[in-house]
Amino acid sequence: MTKQEEAGEKKGSPRDLLRLLVYTKPYRVRLAIALVSLLIANSFGLVAPKIVQHIIDAAFTRRDVAEVNSLALVMLGAFALQAAFSFLRSYLLSYTGERIVAEVRTQLYAHLTNLPVSFYESRRVGELTSRLASDVSVIQTVTTGAITELLRIGFLLVGCIAIITWTNPRLTAVMLAVVPVVILSAVFYGRYVRKLSTRVQDQLAEASAILQETLSAIRIVQSFVREEYERGRYRDRIREALRLAVRSSVASGSFVAFIILVVYGGIAFVLWVGSRMVLAQEMTAGELIAFVLYTFVVGGAIGGMAEIYGQFQRAIGASRRVFELLDTAPAITDAPDARPLTAVRGHVELDGVGFSYAQDRVLPVLEGVVVEARPGEVIALVGPSGAGKSTLVSLIPRFYDVVEGSIRIDGNDIRNIKLSDLRQAIGIVPQETVLFGGTVRENIAYGKLEASDEEIETAARAAHAHEFVSAFPEGYATIVGERGVKLSGGERQRIAIARALLKNPAILILDEATSSLDSESEKLVQDALDTLMRGRTTFVIAHRLSTVRRADRIVVLDAGRVVQEGSHEELLALGGLYKRLYEIQFRDRPALFPAEA
């Protein structure tokens, strides 16, 4: 077991399971009815052996046929009522259990969507998916099923022990001698099973992560001919999970076999002692049969308690993993006095901004950055790889918070603005466009969910996307595939631009939106970007000369600092880093930009 797993084991506790009881509050009436049904059904179950006792004594001692017949009808009625109330209990508990699990999944998903980008930089999506699926399913066995089964078995156990103690204390003492053995065995077994169960869930989570990564990047996998390698990685995790699951099953089977031997061996001994008491006329045959039936119920209950104990131990590990996520507080939230952002003009000021990633505090990514973008201005950010350009634009929508300095929009510190209002005012078109697996219409409408078909088409036309979308047989109802795999890079970018146009943000961030496109697609996308940028404050991580030249100002970053600022012509005349980058990037492209030749 890894150190991480061992640490997780130490965190797991029954308190995590008790926290699940909070989810039962809306269903208290149903649970109360289910509990009453459970008590009634079990009461009829406790009465049945006594009825058997009277039937046997009536048949073999008193030889009263009428009494046998009437008692048989009474037993049939008791069993019928027991079945009816058992069904009611089962239905109500199943209904409540499914609702609770659905609520846990929904709350967990909602919480995950609120966690910042930094959280996902250290997590694998497949692992999180596994927690939503398998871990919550494990919890489902406990939320209502195992708890009520524990109540049912506990009620039967207490009731049966009370009845047989009153009936024959001597035999009861013989029967209860096996209980300490079972309890001690269950404690040691439960610890072992909990460790194995947590390790199985961890391996399945890793397998899910590999599955998600492989299928998401299937083109890369196949292009590098790494199918066998990925199959091997997945197979190793599944085999390890299988090995641990088999160990858990063997442990469970061995324990159950041991319990059967101890409990039913004790019942056999009780039957032997009781038979001698019948021969000595110390009890009737009916009393012995009833006692043995109660003993079977007690034996089954003890065995059931051991199995439920194992379920609780497995669920402790699963609930620990779920609540570990739920207890992860979002690092970026609204301030207590956060103000709404209305009528955004788009005046953005970065004042002495410093930033470093949490895991690399000693290595600042940005230091003392000062940039001002007036409403409607286009600011181009250029610099070598690793200069901090993408990090800088990620601070504006608060994907991360600044470590030093401040960022203001229309004079308001963004940390004092409602996060939803801030991000609603900002549109982002990244280099690698991410589309959802639905239709073209759904992807464009993501910018404005209530948009009409006319608004969607208008945005698509402005983004130069209407032409190719209309050429599809199903038009805007065309399924784009996972991450837009059915579309070309240029088509995906234009869909993303249409989505941003529909959002109609005051501030725009373009993160090398044309850098990976061919010349023809670049021109179409650039035309669409020109439409999108019109009248908006725009930050452009510039890779193409055409975008740089049209910017109102160019900010040159190097090693997290602003080293130059000015227009294209001013910076070329000034020399330095910008001129060197210009010469490296564009000296071999005179045909594209004859004006620069």
Secondary structure, DSSP 8 states (H G I E B T S, - for coil): --HHHHHHHHH--HHHHHHGGGGGGGGHHHHHHHHHHHHHHHHHHHHHHHHHHHHHHIIIII--HHHHHHHHHHHHHHHHHHHHHHHHHHHHHHHHHHHHHHHHHHHHHHHHHHS-HHHHTSS-HHHHHHIIIIIHHHHHIIIIIIHHHHHHHHHHHHHHHHHHHHH-HHHHHHHHTTHHHHHHHHHHHHHHHHHHHHHHHHHHHHHHHHHHHHHHTHHHHHHTT-HHHHHHHHHHHHHHHHHHHHHHHHHHHHHHHHHHHHHHHHHHHHHHHHHHHHHTTSS-HHHHHHHHHHHHHHHHHHHHHHHHHHHHHHHHHHHHHHHHHHT---SS---TT-B---S----EEEEEEEE--GGGTTS-SEEEEEEEE-TT-EEEEE-STTSSHHHHHHHTTTSS--SEEEEEETTEEGGGB-HHHHHHTEEEE-SS----SSBHHHHHHTT-TT--HHHHHHHHHHTT-HHHHHHSTTGGG-B--GGGTTS-HHHHHHHHHHHHHHH--SEEEEESTTTTS-HHHHHHHHHHHHHHHTTSEEEEE--SHHHHHH-SEEEEEETTEEEEEE-HHHHHHH-SHHHHHHHHHHTT-TTT-GGG-
